[in-house]
Amino acid sequence: MTTATIARFPASGPVRRVSAGSALRLTRRGRLAVVLAALVSAVLGSSLLGSSQAAGPGSRPAQRTVTVQPGESLWQVAVRVAPHADPRLIVTEIEQANHLAGPQVFGGQQLRVPPAG
């Protein structure tokens, strides 16, 4: 077993011997520094992970824009942009994305619609 000599400051105080395998004792400030470093690294890691997932291959594409055809209803637009989805859900999403008060649309109107898929 190896031992290390640690001098206490000021040098006039007693000298204690600490074995190399003994536990490290941190002061209150040291513990606070370790906890803060862990929290900062966790926050940075999660933000980096979140930003890489947002642009990853499995992420949904941004909304697209369609033009309402003359005589077309919002229901028909919903069926056209998402033929395999429930039109009620798509109508609601289109209304929310475009801040519409109701399902009334006009020919030539540009609407943001959810991505296909």
N, C-alpha and C positions, 0 to 999 in steps of 0.2 A: 504494500500500500504506500502510495506516495503522499507526502504532506507538503503544503505550501505555507510559507510564513507571510502573514498579512500584518503590516504595521498599522496601528491605529493612529490617526492624526488628532492632535499633535503627537509628535514622536515620543513624548514623555510618558504616554499611556502604556498599559500592558500590551504584550504581543500575544495573539492567539493563533493557534495552529488549526488549520482546516484541512480535512482530507479531501482528495480530489473527487471522490464520489458523493460528497455531501450535497444536499439540495441547495439550490440557489434561492436566496431570500431577496425579495424585491421590496423597496420602500413603497410607500403609498404613491408617490410620484411615478415610480417605475411601473407599478401595476396599472396606473392610469394611462401611462404612455403605451403599454402593451395592449390594453383594451381599445384605446383610440386607434392604434395602428391596425388592429384586427377589424374594427368597424369600418375604417376608411378603405381597407383592401376589400372588404365584403361589398361595400357600396360601389366601388369602382368596378369590381369584377361583375356584379350583377348588371350594372349599366352597360358595360362592354358586351356582356352576353346578350342583353336585351337588344342592343342596337345591331348586333350581328345576326340575330334571329329575325329582326324586322326586315332585313334586306336579303335574307336567305332564300334558297330555292323553293322552300315550301310556303313562303309567304304569299298572301293574296295580292293580286295586282291592284293598283289604284282604280278608283271608279272611272267609268268611261262616260262619254256624252253621246246621246242619240237625239235625233230630230223627230218630233212628232209629225206624222203624215196627216194630210187633210182628212178630217172625218174620223180619225183614230182616237180611241178612248185610252185612258190611263191603264185600264185592264188589258187592252190589246197591246199596249206598249210593254206591259209586264210579261205577257205571254210571248211576245216577240223576243225580248232580251233574255228571258230565262224560261224556255219552253218546258223544261222538266221539273221546275220548282212550283210550289204552291203560289198562284197568282196573288192571293190575298196578302201573303208576306212580302212579295216583291212590290206590290202597290204601296204598302205601308212604308217600305224602305225608300221608295222613290219619293213619296210625299215628304218624308223626314229629311232626305238628302237635299231636296229642293225647296224646303220650307213652304210647302203648298198647304193652303187652308182646307182643301178638299180635292176630289178627284178630277176637277175640271182642267182640261188641257186644250191647247189650240194648235192647229196646224202650223208648222214652222217653229214651234217652241223648242228650245234646247233643254234637255233634261239630263241631269246626272243620274246614272243608273248603277246598280251594284255590278261587280264583275261577273262575267259568265262563269258558271261552274258551281 
